[in-house]
Amino acid sequence: MLDSLLVRRVAAVVSGLGHPLVLVPALVAFVAGRPGQGAVSGWAMGSVLLVVAAIGLWNLRQTRRGAYTNFDVSERKQRNSFYPVLLVVLGLATLVLFWQPHADGGFRYGLAAAWGLLLMCYLLNFWLKVSLHAAISFFLACVLLHLEPTWGITALVLAALIAASRLVLRRHTLAELLVGSAVGGAAGGGLMWLLSGS
């Protein structure tokens, strides 16, 4: 059943829509558009878009050069050169927001938590190819759960479907998906706890 053409096509669509470079700017745009965010939300949106563009161009260039097997960097060893670039770019974007004196704390700590999530995935990558699709989708679902509980529950279901799509497409093993989901959930839960206490 999992190998049927229809199931794989649906999984490919879900996986594409659940790509971190699609989900992250979508959620940031949602948060930035909420009432009371002010002009500073533009800095957050701009920072995230620059990160997405930089990573997208990097992956595209490396894929065309043959350094990466595909845009998703599906080979574990190839991710050893991918994560440092991602951490530097996201780290700079995070510093930009912390440099802004009136920046919303949620945006600041959100990017910082995302940086920590990626650092953990990088460290684990020496032993296991953690699913970034699963990690990011569950992290963002936790963020949405904090902001809009009803939408957050829906996002958790979608995150599970995204993880399942990666299994159907055989991009990850069950262990890689479970670890990715756990890392994303832990980072998101930690961020929710921090924001709830602030």
Wavefront OBJ file of the C-alpha trace (Angstrom):
o trace
v 0.000 0.000 0.000
v 2.785 2.425 0.943
v 4.412 1.756 -2.420
v 1.330 2.589 -4.485
v 1.790 5.379 -7.007
v -1.068 7.485 -5.612
v 0.228 7.284 -2.043
v 3.719 8.275 -3.142
v 2.382 11.199 -5.162
v 0.368 12.464 -2.217
v 3.394 11.990 0.033
v 5.541 13.993 -2.395
v 3.056 16.883 -2.305
v 2.834 16.810 1.502
v 6.619 16.630 1.791
v 7.052 19.558 -0.591
v 4.527 21.736 1.227
v 6.119 20.703 4.513
v 9.630 21.694 3.464
v 11.289 23.853 6.149
v 11.993 26.592 3.590
v 8.235 26.780 2.977
v 6.922 26.324 6.519
v 9.234 28.757 8.309
v 8.433 31.914 6.294
v 4.741 30.949 6.297
v 4.615 30.830 10.096
v 6.688 33.990 10.525
v 4.353 35.807 8.123
v 1.385 34.578 10.168
v 2.930 35.784 13.433
v 4.085 39.093 11.927
v 0.576 39.748 10.632
v -1.074 39.391 14.032
v -2.420 42.583 15.664
v -0.009 44.554 17.821
v 3.223 43.324 16.264
v 4.234 46.746 14.979
v 6.877 47.710 12.459
v 9.564 45.624 14.151
v 7.902 42.481 12.799
v 9.246 43.602 9.426
v 12.776 43.004 10.717
v 11.811 39.478 11.715
v 10.174 38.749 8.380
v 13.098 40.259 6.484
v 15.647 38.286 8.493
v 13.823 35.006 7.915
v 13.377 35.650 4.198
v 17.096 36.387 3.858
v 17.921 33.130 5.658
v 15.533 31.163 3.430
v 16.927 32.773 0.270
v 20.548 32.230 1.324
v 20.021 28.569 2.232
v 17.943 27.933 -0.873
v 20.619 29.396 -3.142
v 23.377 27.514 -1.308
v 21.600 24.174 -1.646
v 20.782 24.823 -5.292
v 24.396 25.711 -6.069
v 25.779 22.702 -4.213
v 23.279 20.394 -5.906
v 24.194 21.672 -9.365
v 27.894 21.263 -8.565
v 27.263 17.680 -7.513
v 28.360 18.293 -3.929
v 24.852 17.423 -2.740
v 22.850 14.506 -4.084
v 19.656 16.577 -4.038
v 18.214 19.854 -2.764
v 17.146 18.243 0.531
v 20.733 17.069 1.203
v 19.531 13.516 1.777
v 22.995 12.022 2.318
v 23.996 12.178 5.991
v 27.689 12.884 5.386
v 26.857 15.722 2.992
v 24.994 17.428 5.821
v 28.279 17.911 7.662
v 28.978 20.852 5.342
v 25.340 21.978 5.247
v 24.696 22.485 8.954
v 27.586 24.920 9.599
v 26.352 27.185 6.789
v 22.815 27.011 8.142
v 23.947 27.760 11.691
v 26.043 30.756 10.639
v 23.296 32.275 8.487
v 20.567 31.759 11.092
v 22.913 32.926 13.834
v 23.496 36.219 12.027
v 19.759 36.696 11.523
v 19.182 36.042 15.218
v 21.840 38.581 16.189
v 20.161 41.169 13.967
v 16.924 40.765 15.926
v 18.682 40.902 19.295
v 20.401 44.064 18.062
v 17.002 45.687 17.531
v 16.091 47.233 20.924
v 12.336 47.104 20.335
v 12.166 43.701 18.671
v 9.478 41.377 19.974
v 10.858 38.839 22.448
v 8.918 36.044 20.791
v 10.707 36.569 17.493
v 14.082 36.821 19.197
v 13.725 33.728 21.321
v 12.011 31.873 18.499
v 15.018 32.267 16.232
v 17.364 31.453 19.111
v 15.401 28.262 19.834
v 15.486 27.342 16.145
v 19.265 27.847 16.185
v 19.543 25.523 19.174
v 17.369 22.954 17.403
v 19.651 22.993 14.368
v 22.750 22.726 16.543
v 21.316 19.609 18.177
v 20.475 18.127 14.768
v 24.028 18.878 13.623
v 25.564 17.095 16.604
v 23.258 14.105 16.172
v 24.045 13.998 12.458
v 27.413 12.386 13.189
v 25.451 9.248 14.134
v 21.959 9.677 12.692
v 20.458 11.660 9.811
v 17.816 13.518 11.801
v 14.772 14.528 9.767
v 14.705 18.314 9.495
v 11.220 18.121 7.981
v 9.998 16.445 11.182
v 12.058 18.598 13.559
v 11.020 21.921 12.031
v 7.361 21.005 11.525
v 6.924 19.859 15.142
v 8.844 22.892 16.407
v 6.603 25.262 14.458
v 3.506 23.352 15.559
v 4.503 23.961 19.189
v 4.948 27.670 18.456
v 1.507 27.807 16.872
v 0.057 25.833 19.784
v 1.299 28.569 22.109
v -0.132 31.369 19.972
v -3.355 29.812 18.685
v -4.179 26.484 20.395
v -6.819 25.439 17.866
v -4.504 26.025 14.931
v -1.688 24.463 16.915
v -3.510 21.148 17.256
v -4.129 21.155 13.510
v -0.443 21.926 12.958
v 0.569 18.947 15.110
v -1.556 16.648 12.948
v 0.007 18.154 9.823
v 3.485 17.702 11.316
v 2.734 14.011 11.826
v 1.581 13.754 8.198
v 4.753 15.486 7.007
v 6.865 13.017 8.975
v 4.835 10.127 7.555
v 5.364 11.443 4.028
v 9.122 11.283 4.505
v 8.795 7.654 5.567
v 6.652 6.812 2.536
v 9.187 8.470 0.233
v 11.972 6.553 2.014
v 13.937 9.706 2.687
v 14.247 8.730 6.348
v 13.999 5.730 8.613
v 11.469 5.595 11.430
v 14.239 6.241 13.977
v 15.392 9.378 12.121
v 11.831 10.683 12.038
v 11.163 9.931 15.702
v 14.379 11.639 16.798
v 13.635 14.635 14.580
v 10.117 14.895 15.988
v 11.468 14.653 19.542
v 14.120 17.331 18.963
v 11.571 19.656 17.368
v 9.042 19.022 20.113
v 11.659 19.610 22.827
v 12.838 22.885 21.274
v 9.257 24.031 20.748
v 8.225 22.998 24.250
v 11.193 24.838 25.733
v 10.294 27.962 23.784
v 6.654 27.736 24.924
v 7.797 27.440 28.542
v 10.104 30.441 28.154
v 7.441 32.610 26.522
v 4.799 31.585 29.053
v 7.023 32.771 31.875
v 7.989 36.065 30.242
l 1 2 3 4 5 6 7 8 9 10 11 12 13 14 15 16 17 18 19 20 21 22 23 24 25 26 27 28 29 30 31 32 33 34 35 36 37 38 39 40 41 42 43 44 45 46 47 48 49 50 51 52 53 54 55 56 57 58 59 60 61 62 63 64 65 66 67 68 69 70 71 72 73 74 75 76 77 78 79 80 81 82 83 84 85 86 87 88 89 90 91 92 93 94 95 96 97 98 99 100 101 102 103 104 105 106 107 108 109 110 111 112 113 114 115 116 117 118 119 120 121 122 123 124 125 126 127 128 129 130 131 132 133 134 135 136 137 138 139 140 141 142 143 144 145 146 147 148 149 150 151 152 153 154 155 156 157 158 159 160 161 162 163 164 165 166 167 168 169 170 171 172 173 174 175 176 177 178 179 180 181 182 183 184 185 186 187 188 189 190 191 192 193 194 195 196 197 198
